Each structure stands twice: as C-alpha cells, then as structure tokens.
C-alpha cells in the first residue's frame, strides 16, 4: 500500500514553517511617560513644600 500523496501546496506550506514575529520595542514611549510623571510629581512636591507660614488676614473688629 502506498502512502497518500499530498498536494504540492501543502508540502510548500509545511516547508515554510511558522512566520517570524517581529518584536516591537516600546522603550521610548515608556521612557517619555515616566519622565513626564516624574516632572509632574517633583513639581507638585516643590509647590506644596514651603517653609513659610501661611498668610492669615486679621480683620479689625470694631465695636459700636
């Protein structure tokens, strides 16, 4: 008994193998996002940390 013959296109498809997947690099967008978050975070800390006492307004009370 002879084995069944496969069509030529099947043999070509099996010979090709799996397609190679190109790895995408996302280092630049990740780096830009991290830098933006760092800048905003540092600015928020600098804006809130003041050694000065808060200004208070005292209104004179006039009794009649």
C-alpha positions in Angstrom: 0.0 0.0 0.0 1.4 3.4 -1.0 1.0 6.4 1.3 -1.4 9.1 0.1 0.2 11.9 -1.9 -0.2 15.4 -0.6 -0.8 18.3 -3.0 2.2 20.4 -3.8 0.8 23.5 -2.0 0.6 21.5 1.3 4.2 20.5 1.0 5.3 24.1 0.4 3.2 25.3 3.3 4.8 22.7 5.7 8.3 23.6 4.4 7.8 27.3 5.1 7.4 26.9 8.9 5.9 29.4 11.3 6.2 33.1 10.4 8.7 35.0 12.5 7.2 37.6 14.8 8.9 40.9 14.9 9.4 42.1 18.5 8.3 45.7 18.8 10.2 48.0 21.1 8.3 50.4 23.3 11.2 51.7 25.3 10.9 55.3 24.0 7.2 55.9 24.8 7.6 54.3 28.2 10.6 56.5 28.9 8.8 59.6 27.9 5.8 58.7 30.0 8.0 58.1 33.0 9.8 61.4 32.6 6.5 63.3 32.3 5.2 61.7 35.5 8.5 62.4 37.3 8.4 66.1 36.3 4.8 66.5 37.4 5.4 64.7 40.7 8.5 66.7 41.6 6.7 70.0 40.7 3.8 69.0 43.0 6.1 68.3 45.9 8.0 71.6 45.4 4.8 73.6 45.1 3.5 72.1 48.4 6.6 72.2 50.5 7.1 75.7 51.7 9.0 76.6 54.8 6.9 79.8 55.1 4.0 80.1 57.4 0.7 80.6 55.6 -0.5 84.1 55.4 -3.5 85.0 57.5 -5.7 88.0 57.2 -6.8 89.6 60.5 -9.7 92.0 60.2 -10.0 94.5 63.0 -13.2 94.2 64.9 -15.0 97.5 65.5 -17.5 97.5 68.3 -20.2 100.2 68.2 
